C-alpha cells in the first residue's frame, strides 16, 4: 500500500470547496490511490503534460465527475503525493477558487 502525502497548499484548495464534500474527497483519494495509483481507469489517467503543480496523474470523481485530484507517484518511497484538488465547472478548472489554464 502507498502512503498518501498531501502538499501544504492542498488545505487552501479545500477551503474553496464546500465542506460537505470533504468526506467524499477523502474517501475517494484513499480508495483510489492507496493501493493501485498507477493503474489507468476511466476516471484515473496519466496527464499528457504537467498541467497543474507538475502533477503526473489525475483522478476524477463526484457529482458529474466535477472533482479533480492531481498527484504524482514515488514508487521508491512508496508514496503518492497529492499536489492539488480542484473543481471542474463546465470546461473550466478551479483550484483554490482560482481558474487554472488547461
Secondary structure, DSSP 8 states (H G I E B T S, - for coil): --EEEE-TTHHHHHHTS-GGGHHHHHHHHHHHHSS-TT--BTTEEE-SS--STT--EEEEESGGG-EEEEEEEETTTTEEEEEEEEEEETTEEEETTEEE--
